[in-house]
Amino acid sequence: MLAGIAHFEFEVDTEDAAYIEADIDGDPVWGVGLHTSSVTASLRAVVNAVNRALPQRTAPDAPGPSH
């Protein structure tokens, strides 16, 4: 579950930076996005936070790909 998003945007020259803190299943996860569009930077920050949370959700005994 994605909840509790804190969103910050900063303009750096011609590129926007968006920083978010997301509460994903009770764990705080930060994401950062850079783009000339603030909307795209924000979306990239959300995707970055979700991607950072995925390795934390992987079970240590999950089976690998079969060969």
C-alpha positions in Angstrom: 0.0 0.0 0.0 1.3 3.4 -0.9 0.3 6.1 1.5 1.6 9.2 3.2 3.5 10.9 0.4 5.4 14.0 1.2 6.4 15.9 -2.0 9.1 18.5 -2.5 10.1 20.2 -5.8 13.2 22.2 -6.5 14.2 23.9 -9.8 17.8 23.3 -10.7 18.8 25.4 -13.8 16.4 24.0 -16.4 15.7 20.7 -14.7 13.2 20.1 -11.9 14.0 17.8 -9.0 11.1 16.1 -7.1 11.7 14.3 -3.8 9.0 12.2 -2.1 8.8 10.2 1.1 6.3 7.4 0.7 5.0 5.1 3.4 4.9 1.7 1.7 3.5 -1.1 4.0 4.6 0.9 7.1 8.2 1.5 5.8 9.4 5.0 4.8 10.9 5.0 1.4 12.4 8.0 -0.4 12.3 8.6 -4.2 13.9 11.2 -6.4 13.0 12.3 -10.0 14.7 14.7 -12.3 13.3 16.1 -15.5 12.6 19.4 -17.3 8.9 18.9 -16.6 7.9 19.0 -12.9 5.1 16.6 -13.6 7.4 14.0 -15.1 10.0 14.6 -12.3 7.2 13.9 -9.8 6.2 10.7 -11.5 9.8 9.6 -11.7 10.1 10.2 -8.0 7.1 7.9 -7.3 8.4 5.2 -9.5 11.9 5.5 -7.9 10.4 5.1 -4.4 8.4 2.0 -5.5 11.5 0.5 -7.2 13.5 1.1 -4.0 10.9 -0.7 -2.0 10.7 -3.8 -4.2 14.1 -5.3 -3.1 13.0 -5.0 0.5 9.9 -7.1 -0.3 11.7 -9.9 -1.9 11.7 -13.1 0.2 15.2 -14.3 0.9 14.2 -17.9 0.1 12.4 -17.1 -3.1 13.2 -19.6 -5.8 15.4 -18.3 -8.7 14.8 -18.9 -12.3 14.9 -22.5 -13.4 17.6 -23.6 -15.9 
